[in-house]
């Protein structure tokens, strides 16, 4: 028995390529841009461990390294020449890709590295940026210890609390681009323009077959598109007052949004029925007054009609451009695969001829005040 135990111990293998902790440099974020001669330019942000003397000024907890290469792999391999450590990608927070590189190249090559290599997390957040992606990694964070973590939190909170953009990770981006229609709706990050202006998730970027077709859908349009896609969690609807629609508006704050879409073949195209449920309460009343139950029903109807109009605008724009932003083709493929294969090559034209029926339902949870009238009109 002792001999067998000794032989088993001898035959055990070790870690032939093990790195010590001091040989790693941990990546927090990466920004992908394009040089003037069409080379890849990476700006990689690394975590910088602290540990200074008590009372001493706090040093930055991150630093950026800029490298170039013919592709992502070459640019990454050049990092070791500057840092003196091996880049470790297992803790990456976010991947930023500039709209410039999205216009000049498609996303295939960029995604191929991050999805093929075993280190980068597929759950890392992803966003298209207005202007150079590297500029977003030079800003100072407000609350988080690094700007990379700040950008990750922005991408999450914009979906959860405002509905003006969405969050997607690398795996979700890859799946969307490999859908039957090849259309992906991706988060879009922008700034007000100045070097010190904050970065915000501001709308959406539309891709078809890995190439960008709309760099930045405005946030005001994005929220209604996300409602149609059932990717909207909460936010506000600002609707015009009846008496003075141009200067005064009321606000409905919804805390839950859900939509269901039913697709059925009809003739040479499809019939689409969409039901949208908005649950919430009044956020701000500037003109509406509620004295009885019928007043509240009237306001609910007014909100529903306004939302339906905005949703129909997005659908009309989608049909005019023959862009299936609602994944209708994918739904058709799941239920009628043989028919989809027949229609796939002419789907854009068929989509433009589709009929849409929209129904918006409003559920009011509370009025916010015991006397639900504009604050200045309430009696003492």
C-alpha positions as CSV (number, residue, x, y, z in Angstrom):
1,X,0.0,0.0,0.0
2,X,2.8,2.4,0.9
3,X,4.5,1.7,-2.5
4,X,1.3,2.5,-4.4
5,X,0.9,5.7,-2.4
6,X,4.4,6.7,-3.3
7,X,3.9,6.0,-7.0
8,X,0.7,8.0,-7.1
9,X,2.5,10.9,-5.5
10,X,5.3,10.8,-8.0
11,X,2.9,10.7,-10.9
12,X,0.9,13.8,-9.8
13,X,1.4,16.7,-12.2
14,X,2.1,20.3,-11.1
15,X,1.3,23.7,-12.6
16,X,3.8,24.1,-15.3
17,X,2.7,27.6,-16.3
18,X,1.8,29.1,-12.9
19,X,2.3,32.9,-12.4
20,X,2.8,34.5,-9.0
21,X,0.3,37.2,-7.9
22,X,3.0,39.8,-8.4
23,X,3.4,38.9,-12.1
24,X,-0.3,39.7,-12.9
25,X,-1.8,43.0,-13.9
26,X,-5.6,42.9,-13.5
27,X,-7.6,44.4,-16.3
28,X,-10.7,46.5,-15.3
29,X,-11.8,47.8,-18.7
30,X,-10.7,48.1,-22.3
31,X,-11.5,50.7,-25.0
32,X,-11.2,49.8,-28.7
33,X,-10.4,52.6,-31.2
34,X,-9.0,52.8,-34.7
35,X,-5.8,54.6,-35.7
36,X,-5.5,56.7,-38.8
37,X,-3.9,53.8,-40.7
38,X,-6.7,51.4,-39.7
39,X,-4.8,49.6,-36.9
40,X,-6.4,48.6,-33.6
41,X,-5.6,51.0,-30.7
42,X,-6.4,49.6,-27.3
43,X,-6.6,51.6,-24.1
44,X,-6.6,49.1,-21.2
45,X,-7.3,50.1,-17.7
46,X,-5.6,48.1,-14.9
47,X,-6.4,48.0,-11.2
48,X,-3.6,49.5,-9.1
49,X,-3.4,48.1,-5.5
50,X,-3.2,50.7,-2.8
51,X,-1.6,50.6,0.6
52,X,0.0,54.0,1.3
53,X,0.7,55.5,4.7
54,X,-2.2,56.5,6.9
55,X,-3.0,60.2,6.3
56,X,-1.1,60.4,3.0
57,X,-3.0,61.6,-0.1
58,X,-4.9,58.7,-1.7
59,X,-3.3,57.6,-5.0
60,X,-5.3,56.6,-8.0
61,X,-6.5,53.0,-7.9
62,X,-6.1,52.5,-11.7
63,X,-3.9,53.4,-14.6
64,X,-4.3,53.2,-18.4
65,X,-1.9,51.6,-21.0
66,X,-2.3,52.3,-24.7
67,X,-1.1,49.8,-27.3
68,X,-1.6,49.2,-31.0
69,X,-1.6,46.2,-33.3
70,X,-3.0,44.8,-36.5
71,X,-5.6,43.1,-34.4
72,X,-6.8,42.7,-30.8
73,X,-4.4,39.9,-30.0
74,X,-1.3,41.8,-31.2
75,X,-2.3,44.9,-29.3
76,X,-2.9,42.9,-26.1
77,X,0.4,41.0,-26.4
78,X,2.2,44.4,-26.5
79,X,0.9,45.3,-23.1
80,X,3.6,43.3,-21.3
81,X,6.3,45.5,-23.0
82,X,5.0,48.5,-21.1
83,X,3.6,47.1,-17.8
84,X,6.2,44.4,-17.1
85,X,3.4,42.1,-16.0
86,X,1.0,39.7,-17.7
87,X,-2.5,41.1,-18.3
88,X,-5.1,39.1,-16.5
89,X,-8.6,39.5,-18.0
90,X,-10.7,37.5,-15.6
91,X,-12.0,40.6,-13.7
92,X,-12.8,42.9,-16.6
93,X,-15.8,45.1,-16.0
94,X,-16.7,46.7,-19.4
95,X,-15.7,46.7,-23.0
96,X,-16.1,50.0,-24.9
97,X,-16.0,50.2,-28.7
98,X,-16.0,53.5,-30.6
99,X,-18.6,54.1,-33.2
100,X,-15.7,55.0,-35.6
101,X,-14.4,51.5,-35.6
102,X,-17.9,50.2,-35.8
103,X,-18.4,52.2,-39.0
104,X,-15.0,51.2,-40.6
105,X,-15.0,47.6,-39.5
106,X,-17.7,45.2,-38.2
107,X,-17.8,43.7,-34.8
108,X,-16.8,40.2,-35.8
109,X,-13.1,40.6,-35.1
110,X,-13.5,42.4,-31.8
111,X,-16.0,39.9,-30.5
112,X,-14.0,36.9,-31.7
113,X,-11.1,37.6,-29.4
114,X,-13.2,38.3,-26.3
115,X,-15.4,35.3,-26.8
116,X,-12.7,32.9,-27.9
117,X,-10.0,33.6,-25.3
118,X,-10.6,31.8,-22.0
119,X,-9.8,34.7,-19.7
120,X,-12.2,37.6,-20.4
121,X,-15.6,37.2,-18.8
122,X,-18.6,36.8,-21.1
123,X,-20.6,38.7,-18.5
124,X,-18.5,41.9,-19.0
125,X,-20.7,44.8,-20.0
126,X,-20.5,46.2,-23.5
127,X,-21.2,49.6,-25.0
128,X,-20.7,51.6,-28.2
129,X,-19.3,55.1,-27.6
130,X,-19.8,58.4,-29.3
131,X,-16.3,59.6,-30.1
132,X,-13.1,57.9,-29.0
133,X,-13.7,55.1,-26.6
134,X,-10.4,55.8,-24.8
135,X,-11.8,59.2,-23.7
136,X,-14.2,57.5,-21.4
137,X,-11.5,55.8,-19.4
138,X,-9.7,59.1,-18.6
139,X,-12.6,60.5,-16.6
140,X,-12.7,60.5,-12.8
141,X,-15.3,58.4,-11.1
142,X,-17.9,60.0,-8.8
143,X,-18.4,57.2,-6.2
144,X,-16.7,54.1,-7.4
145,X,-13.0,53.5,-6.9
146,X,-12.3,53.3,-10.7
147,X,-14.0,54.8,-13.7
148,X,-14.3,51.3,-15.2
149,X,-16.5,50.3,-12.2
150,X,-18.4,53.6,-12.5
151,X,-19.2,52.9,-16.2
152,X,-20.4,49.4,-15.4
153,X,-22.7,50.8,-12.7
154,X,-24.0,53.5,-15.2
155,X,-24.8,50.8,-17.7
156,X,-26.8,48.9,-15.1
157,X,-28.6,51.8,-13.5
158,X,-29.7,53.3,-16.9
159,X,-31.7,50.2,-17.5
160,X,-33.1,49.8,-14.0
161,X,-34.1,53.4,-13.3
162,X,-34.4,55.5,-16.4
163,X,-35.2,53.2,-19.4
164,X,-33.2,55.5,-21.8
165,X,-30.7,52.8,-22.7
166,X,-30.0,49.1,-21.9
167,X,-27.3,46.9,-20.6
168,X,-25.8,44.0,-22.5
169,X,-22.8,41.8,-21.8
170,X,-20.5,40.2,-24.4
171,X,-22.4,37.0,-24.6
172,X,-25.8,38.8,-25.1
173,X,-24.2,40.9,-27.9
174,X,-22.9,37.8,-29.7
175,X,-26.3,36.1,-29.5
176,X,-28.2,39.1,-30.7
177,X,-25.9,39.5,-33.8
178,X,-26.3,35.8,-34.6
179,X,-30.1,36.0,-34.6
180,X,-32.2,35.1,-37.6
181,X,-32.5,38.8,-38.7
182,X,-28.9,39.7,-37.8
183,X,-30.1,42.9,-36.0
184,X,-28.8,43.9,-32.6
185,X,-29.9,46.8,-30.5
186,X,-26.9,47.8,-28.4
187,X,-26.3,50.3,-25.6
188,X,-24.8,53.7,-26.6
189,X,-22.6,55.8,-24.4
190,X,-22.0,59.5,-24.9
191,X,-20.9,62.7,-23.1
192,X,-21.9,66.4,-23.3
193,X,-18.7,67.0,-25.2
194,X,-16.2,68.4,-22.7
195,X,-13.3,66.5,-21.2
196,X,-14.7,66.8,-17.7
197,X,-18.3,66.2,-18.7
198,X,-19.8,62.9,-17.2
199,X,-20.3,59.8,-19.4
200,X,-23.9,58.8,-19.7
201,X,-25.8,55.9,-21.3
202,X,-27.7,57.9,-23.9
203,X,-29.8,55.9,-26.3
204,X,-29.1,52.9,-28.5
205,X,-26.9,51.8,-31.4
206,X,-28.5,49.7,-34.2
207,X,-26.4,47.0,-35.9
208,X,-27.3,44.7,-38.9
209,X,-25.0,41.9,-39.9
210,X,-22.3,43.1,-37.5
211,X,-22.2,46.6,-39.1
212,X,-23.6,49.8,-37.6
213,X,-26.7,51.3,-39.3
214,X,-27.6,53.9,-36.7
215,X,-24.9,55.2,-34.3
216,X,-27.1,56.7,-31.7
217,X,-30.9,56.5,-31.4
218,X,-31.9,59.4,-29.1
219,X,-32.9,58.4,-25.5
220,X,-36.4,59.8,-26.0
221,X,-37.0,57.3,-28.8
222,X,-35.0,54.5,-27.2
223,X,-37.4,54.2,-24.2
224,X,-40.4,53.5,-26.4
225,X,-38.5,51.0,-28.5
226,X,-37.4,49.3,-25.3
227,X,-41.0,49.1,-24.2
228,X,-41.9,47.4,-27.4
229,X,-39.0,44.9,-26.9
230,X,-40.1,44.2,-23.3
231,X,-36.7,45.5,-22.1
232,X,-37.9,48.4,-20.1
233,X,-38.1,48.3,-16.3
234,X,-39.0,51.7,-15.0
235,X,-38.9,55.4,-15.8
236,X,-41.3,58.3,-16.5
237,X,-43.7,59.3,-19.2
238,X,-44.1,63.0,-19.7
239,X,-47.4,63.7,-21.5
240,X,-48.8,67.1,-22.6
241,X,-51.6,68.9,-20.8
242,X,-54.9,69.2,-22.7
243,X,-55.3,72.9,-22.0
244,X,-51.8,74.0,-23.0
245,X,-49.9,71.1,-24.5
246,X,-46.9,73.0,-25.7
247,X,-45.9,74.7,-22.4
248,X,-47.2,72.4,-19.7
249,X,-46.8,68.7,-19.1
250,X,-47.7,66.1,-16.5
251,X,-45.6,63.1,-15.5
252,X,-46.6,59.5,-14.9
253,X,-43.9,57.5,-13.1
254,X,-44.1,53.8,-13.8
255,X,-42.4,51.2,-11.5
256,X,-43.2,48.2,-13.6
257,X,-43.5,47.7,-17.4
258,X,-44.3,44.5,-19.3
259,X,-45.2,43.9,-22.9
260,X,-46.3,40.8,-24.8
261,X,-46.1,40.4,-28.6
262,X,-48.0,37.9,-30.7
263,X,-47.0,37.3,-34.3
264,X,-49.2,35.5,-36.8
265,X,-48.7,35.0,-40.6
266,X,-51.3,36.9,-42.6
267,X,-51.2,36.8,-46.4
268,X,-47.7,37.6,-47.6
269,X,-46.7,39.2,-44.3
270,X,-47.6,39.1,-40.6
271,X,-50.1,40.5,-38.1
272,X,-48.5,41.7,-34.9
273,X,-50.5,42.4,-31.7
274,X,-48.7,44.1,-28.8
275,X,-50.1,44.6,-25.3
276,X,-48.2,47.0,-23.0
277,X,-48.9,47.3,-19.3
278,X,-47.6,50.3,-17.3
279,X,-48.0,50.2,-13.5
280,X,-47.2,53.3,-11.5
281,X,-48.4,56.6,-10.2
282,X,-48.4,60.4,-10.8
283,X,-44.9,61.8,-10.6
284,X,-45.8,65.5,-11.1
285,X,-49.1,67.2,-11.8
286,X,-49.0,70.6,-13.3
287,X,-52.4,70.8,-14.9
288,X,-54.5,67.7,-14.4
289,X,-57.0,67.7,-11.5
290,X,-58.7,64.6,-10.0
291,X,-61.9,65.3,-8.2
292,X,-63.7,62.0,-8.8
293,X,-63.1,58.6,-10.2
294,X,-64.0,59.5,-13.7
295,X,-61.3,62.1,-13.7
296,X,-58.7,59.5,-13.0
297,X,-60.1,57.2,-15.7
298,X,-59.9,60.1,-18.2
299,X,-56.2,60.7,-17.3
300,X,-55.4,57.1,-17.6
301,X,-57.0,57.0,-21.0
302,X,-55.0,60.2,-22.0
303,X,-51.7,58.6,-20.9
304,X,-52.5,55.4,-22.8
305,X,-53.4,57.2,-26.0
306,X,-50.2,59.3,-25.8
307,X,-48.0,56.2,-25.2
308,X,-49.7,54.4,-28.1
309,X,-48.9,57.3,-30.4
310,X,-45.3,57.3,-29.4
311,X,-45.1,53.5,-29.9
312,X,-46.7,53.7,-33.3
313,X,-44.1,56.4,-34.4
314,X,-41.3,53.9,-33.5
315,X,-43.0,51.1,-35.4
316,X,-43.6,53.3,-38.5
317,X,-40.0,54.4,-38.5
318,X,-38.9,50.7,-38.2
319,X,-41.1,49.7,-41.1
320,X,-39.9,52.5,-43.3
321,X,-36.3,51.4,-42.8
322,X,-37.1,47.7,-43.0
323,X,-35.3,47.0,-39.7
324,X,-36.8,44.3,-37.5
325,X,-36.0,45.9,-34.2
326,X,-38.7,43.9,-32.4
327,X,-37.3,40.4,-33.2
328,X,-40.5,39.6,-35.1
329,X,-38.5,37.4,-37.6
330,X,-37.1,35.4,-34.7
331,X,-40.5,34.8,-33.2
332,X,-41.8,33.7,-36.6
333,X,-38.8,31.4,-37.0
334,X,-39.6,29.7,-33.6
335,X,-43.2,29.1,-34.5
336,X,-43.2,28.7,-38.2
337,X,-39.6,27.7,-39.2
338,X,-40.5,26.4,-42.7
339,X,-42.3,29.6,-43.5
340,X,-39.5,31.8,-42.2
341,X,-36.9,30.0,-44.4
342,X,-39.1,30.9,-47.3
343,X,-39.6,34.5,-46.3
344,X,-36.1,35.3,-44.8
345,X,-34.6,36.7,-48.0
346,X,-37.5,39.2,-48.4
347,X,-38.2,39.8,-44.8
348,X,-37.5,43.6,-44.9
349,X,-40.2,44.1,-47.5
350,X,-42.7,41.9,-45.8
351,X,-42.0,43.6,-42.4
352,X,-42.8,47.0,-44.1
353,X,-46.2,45.6,-45.0
354,X,-47.0,44.1,-41.6
355,X,-50.0,45.2,-39.6
356,X,-49.6,46.3,-36.0
357,X,-52.2,46.5,-33.3
358,X,-51.2,48.2,-30.0
359,X,-53.0,48.2,-26.8
360,X,-51.7,50.1,-23.7
361,X,-53.1,49.5,-20.3
362,X,-52.4,51.8,-17.3
363,X,-52.6,50.6,-13.7
364,X,-52.5,53.4,-11.2
365,X,-51.1,52.4,-7.8
366,X,-51.4,55.7,-6.0
367,X,-51.9,59.4,-6.6
368,X,-49.1,60.5,-4.3
369,X,-51.3,63.0,-2.3
370,X,-54.5,62.7,-0.4
371,X,-55.8,65.4,-2.7
372,X,-54.5,64.5,-6.1
373,X,-54.5,68.0,-7.7
374,X,-51.7,70.3,-8.7
375,X,-49.9,71.4,-5.5
376,X,-50.6,75.1,-5.9
377,X,-54.3,74.5,-6.5
378,X,-54.9,72.6,-3.3
379,X,-57.0,74.2,-0.6
380,X,-55.5,74.9,2.7
